Amino acid sequence: MIKRPQCAVNPSLMEIWPIDEWSRKIIIDTVSNQKIEFTLNQTTMGTPALRMNNIEDYEKALSTIKDIEIEN
């Protein structure tokens, strides 16, 4: 079985919000390993979203996250 991290996105703010702790760890590790800069932005849901510093980093992060597949 292949698992993929789940997230919501806000293109106007260039934010990616992982929807669970497992997805959060995978997404943060992956984005960090790709040397994509981001800041954590607090949300009304109580957990932070990753806010990219520019549109290029946002698009690169989305592309990288889309390609994550973890065999379980």
Secondary structure, 3 states (H helix, E strand, C coil): CEECCCEEEECCCCEEEECCHHHHHHHHHHHHHCCCCEEEECCCCCCCEEEECCHHHHHHHHHHHHCCCEEC
